[in-house]
Amino acid sequence: MKTMTFAGAIEDVLMKAMSEDSRIVVFGEDVHAIRMNLYAKFGEMRVRTTPISESAFLGAAVTAAMAGLRPVVELYMVDFVAVAADALVNHAAKLEAFSGGRWKAPMVVRMGCGGGDGDGGQHEQSLWGWLGQIPGMKVVVPSNPADAGGLMLSALEDEGPVIFLEHKLLADYWIDYLADGGRTNLDYDIPEAGIRGQVPRAWEPIPIGEAKTLREGEDLTMVTVGVSVHRCLEAAEQLGNAGIRAGVIDLRSISPLDTDAVCTAVAKTGRLLAVDEDYRHFGLSGELAAVVLEAGIPAKFARVCVEDTIPFDRRREAQALPNVPRIVEAATMLVAA
Amino acid sequence: MMPNAEALYRQMYKSRCFEEAVTQLWNDGHISAEMHLNKGEEAIVAGVLDHVTDGDALALEHRGTAPMVMRGVDLAALIKEFMGLEDGLCRGMGGHMHLFSQEHLAASSGIVGAAGPAACGFAFAAQHLRPDKVAVAFFGEGAMNQGMLLESINLAGAWSLPVIFVCKDNGMAITTRSADVTAGDLCMRAEGLGAHAVSVDGTDVDAVWHAARDAFLRAREGNGPTFLHATCVRPEGHFLGDPLLRIVRKPVHELKSKVAPLMKAATTRGSSLSERAASLGSIVGMLGRAQKIQKQAASDPVDRQRQRLSISDVERDELELAVDDEVQRAVADAMSSLEARS
């Protein structure tokens, strides 16, 4: 094992994959600066900076993939995918079905996501439930460097479109670029185990759609993803001190969803706490409840999510995002109910 | 109708003074995350805003500070918004990229290009509800590659909407040179979509003012949209702490963690040697241009207008002192609000 940062793990996998497969090309806004190392290694034709034209270059990625390339397309933030949703929702996601399974678009869409950096509700959304809702696309949200590398490798190998979301509190360059801007006097609630950690000596793909149980617990099952994984682990420690045994499942993929892992765990504990940094309604948390209900598992359910537009004010922002006290409170009430 | 040099200077000076105070607050960590300033664009904003009257609408981008200041929005309310305080302009909910003032029909967005459709809607409402009123869209030349903005120019042309599309061109789309990602000529592009187009030196408030006067007249008379292209230099780059400018200003500090992986990437197996050399050359060129931006700040629009004033030095000092005082009072107000909260 060796140690890498979250961002470093992704770059390491991309470097190797691009060295081995000349069909992999990277394009997006400012990639010559943001991915300077890839640009220096692979040159202009393979690491190409785009205009601020999300609908054009995301749409072009779909047909570039159809015609034999394997694009890794970058948008700064998932919030901006709203500008170019058509390329994903109506094209990338539809191709395989519309062609009767005969034609696929192997592409990775790499975007920053999540909040906690004080950048306001138009630059801090998660939106993975929104993307995960569309059939024909896969959506992954790694929570640590090893998963980031392993899932990127799977995404590159996948024959269809994969949305790869990097939380801003985990990929260190986002905080440097978008939040600190050279300052050192601001604090962020960065989970240390998320931004830096052990990775395998040789990368192995982590299957998309495979959750990971990080902590067993008999009293309730917390199901979560991204930065909230770390919040849940911290909450589970606190709950343990109070005599509540909480399990934690890191979904790692939103779509496809590892329903087996969720159902098996909840069948044992009878209590499901969904902790989701995405919006509360019509999204991942409700889907988790539906999955358990459909499986006929009798379970109590609660959720800690983002309820409303994320406030710019950092104090209110911290309250809006799933945090440890909110998770502990919800878990305690769920167990007492 | 002729411009009032003193009034324009006062507006520009006020915006500059305000943004310098904001820079200090940002440096001190009182403002979180990104902070996009209008520093270097004051002549464009002042030259256009001077024609705005009540009932005209402003469709702003992520760089909306100067238009809000020059439109007369309370300075303390703006600072408090930037600091996320409950008594800010938008109760601390929006931050500097999402400034809204209903009484001024001024709305902002952090999505590049979104000012285009916003201005069209404001203008369409004006056609129905506020005859003779216009909508102004402010955006950078980087936004001219965003589909929704180009669609908006066409919509405004087709419906003869009273819109003034103000394109502030500093030649850089975030950290990318616009010339590298933009085909054709922007004025010709706008003309092709049915707008009247004009290009001016955006560091010359007089030139902007005259071009804007014609554009407002055309719009108010029902003759459709104008694309007002104005060139400028923004000494702070895209936002405070611009990564390229940081490297130029503090190369040793900023590059120490970047050089080793960069050289490793460039010297190990990848594309051909010539392509890798071209990449490195382009990275050096990118930093060289950032350096040049620092030097070009000599063509400062505020200084330029200051030289043109016909008032006495004493009168000018009084004007500046009054503005300094107004800004300082707003900062003090915001700081006491911050202290009361904590």
Interface residues (C-beta under 8 A of the other chain):
Chain A: M15 M18 S19 E29 D30 H32 A33 M36 N37 L38 Y39 A40 K41 F42 G43 E44 M45 R46 V47 T49 T50 P51 I52 S53 E54 S55 A56 D79 F80 A82 V83 D117 G118 D119 G120 G121 Q122 H123 D176 Y177 L178 A179 D180 G181 G182 R183 N185 L186 T309 P311 F312 D313 R314 R315 R316
Chain B: W26 N27 D28 G29 S32 A33 E34 M35 E81 G84 L85 E86 G92 M93 G94 G95 M97 H98 S109 G110 I111 V112 G113 G142 A143 N145 Q146 G147 M148 A173 I174 T175 T176 D180 V181 T182 F239 L240 G241 D242 P243 L244 R246 K250 E254 K258 P261 L262 K264 A265 A266 T268 R269 G270 S271 S272 E275 R276 A278 S279 L280 S282 I283 M286
